[in-house]
Amino acid sequence: MLPGARDVATPHGTMRVYEWGSEDGPKVILIHGDTTPAPVLGPIANDLVRKGCRVLMFGKLSKNQAAYSRIQAVCLIQPADRTFSLVDLWGRGYSDAPLHVRFDSRLYVTQVLDALASSSIPWTGIGSNGFAIIGYSLGGSIAMSFAAYFPNLVNSLILLAPGGILRKMPSGYDSFAFRHQRFYRWRYLRNLTGKLLDLDIAVGVHMNYSEPDRSLSAQNVTTAATSCKHPQKSAVDILAITQWQFDCHQGFVHSFLSNVQYGPIMNQQTDWHKVCEILRGDSSSTAALPNGSKLRGGRILTIFGKEDTIVVGNEVEQDLVRMLGGDEHLRVVWVPGSHSFPEANSHLVMEHITRFLDLKT
């Protein structure tokens, strides 16, 4: 289990938030991607805490009347002297999946605010010095949308294979059934989701998890991994965690399907343009910002995987350079790996994050 866990009640359901590290250290929010909960960023969070950060992570929503019930997520991380916050996005990990709203950027930006408001220490306001946001995949798009509307709260942006301005949907996401879900039965959409994510869709095959809560304990990750099509050998078995969510989180498929239709995967240029204008220091966009705003005139660190076929890094880089009017406010790094490089090559990712945030080595 990640340290510093708490369940936060919101108008959209209950979400899981993880926050730990030095209360006086630099503050960092980590936002995970579409199909995996907070533990996928656990190795990076672990290193950030060791370097003195306060970290916040949060998870997605589960089931109670208007929401599908949450599940637990695990990752072994030892506290240190920096402050962190992690959250399971709605429909992932221990967070609920609200059924009455679209899973769009507005929902996720509000979730970030809910997580910040639930903290016992100030993340905003005079003297807070702002915080950095590290967003992975879908989380990168959420980070940019948040910064577009609350730029005075953010001092640094780090995007890991970010969605948001993709020129086309990833392979399989553009299925006719996903775009016209009302014409299909739930079981068909569930199975289509499982096949797209390379999961075993057989009902009951992976249901021998420990009771009573089928939490994402080390034992249950092992149970899922032994039945996965392609078991992984790594600190965080992403496929096993995804398989477990598919089996045990009643809101996981719902959140995925809503993301495909309404999520900030594509067409977020308006928000990205706002952030780029602030970084460039355009007077029309920065007039209302405090004079000491660190985002004004700053840079974005963007890291891509060399073998990533989901987020085409060259295209995202080209579009960002165009929005920024050059590469002065952009630092681009390429690391080995596919779309899962933040977990598979977390040590390389952390080397670049450490230099960018000027953390202790």
Secondary structure, DSSP 8 states (H G I E B T S, - for coil): --SSEEEEEETTEEEEEEEEE-TTS-EEEEE--SSS-GGGGHHHHHHHHHTTBEEEEE--B-EETTEE------------SBEEEEEB-TTSTTSBEESSS--SHHHHHHHHHHHHHT-SS-SSSTT---EEEEEETHHHHHHHHHHHH-GGGEEEEEEES--SS-SS--TTTT-HHHHTGGGS-HHHHHHHHHHHTT----TTTT----TTT----HHHHHHHHHHSSS---SSS-HHHHHHHHHHH-TTHHHHHHHHHHHSTTS--HHHHHHHHHHHHT-HHHHTTS-TT-SSTT--EEEEEETT-SSS-HHHHHHHHHHHHTSSTTEEEEEESSSTTHHHHTHHHHHHHHHHHHT---
